[in-house]
C-alpha cells in the first residue's frame, strides 16, 4: 500500500493535465469498481467469520484448533440455514462447500472454500504471544452475491489486537455483466460496529486492457454499498480518472479537461 499516497496525489492535478479523454472511461471505471466490489464482498464475509478471539496467550500448537472452532461457530450463526454448508475439518484446515447459502453479510454463497490457519508469534511485553492469525484460502467456483470467483487464492492476516487487518488476493472472476476479469488486490482494513474502512491497491487485466487502481477510506457496512472513499484509476498511455463516493453507491468520476460523470452502483437500490 506504500504507493497509495503518490497515486492519489495525482488526482489533485488531473484538471491541469492535457491528456485526451478516452472513449472507454466509463467501461474502465465499471471494470475497476467490479473488481473493487468483489474485494469488498469477500471482506464483508471474511470480516464476520475470521475474528480470532482470546488467542493471544495460547500456545502456538493450540491456535489452529480454537480458531477453526470459532469459524465454525460464526458460520452456524451467520448462515440462514446451516444445513446448506458441508464442512470437513482437519487439524489445521476446513473445507467449506456452500450450496445456495444465504449469509448475514447480504450475500448468497455457492461454491468451495479451502481454509488453512497458521499462527504468527511475536513479543508481548517480553513474553512470546500470538500476535496474528494468518488465514489462507483457496476458492473454487464460488458465487458471492452477483459475482463469481472462478478461482482465487487469498491470504488474510488478522491481528489479535485491534490494529489493521491485511488481505491479499489473486482471482479470476466474472462480474454481474458477465465480463471476465483477472484481479490482484492488496488491502488493509479496520472494523468497528458492523462496518469497516479499507485502503486498497488493484491490478486488473481484461481482454482489451490492463488497469491499475488505488483507493483509500472506502467505508462500507455489512449489507450496504460503500458510502465514502476516493481513488485513482490509470490505464493505457497515461489515461487517468479520479473517483469519489458521494453517498451509498453513488460516485462522481473526474477526468482531464474538466470531464465529470456520475455513476450509480446496482447495490445502491438494495
Secondary structure, DSSP 8 states (H G I E B T S, - for coil): -TTHHHHHHGGGGGGG------TTHHHHHHHHHHHHHHHHHHHHHHHHH----S-TTS-HHHHHHHHHHHHHHHHHHHBSSGGGEEEEE-SSEEEEEEEEEEETTTEEEEEEEEEEEEEEEEEETTEEEEEEEEEEEEEEEEEETTEEEEEEEEEEEEESSSS-EEEEEEEEEE-TTS-EEEEEEEEEEEEETTEEEEEEEEEEE-SS-EEEEEEEEEEEETTS-EEEEEEEEEETTTEEEEEEEEETTEEEEE-GGG-EEEEE-GGGG-
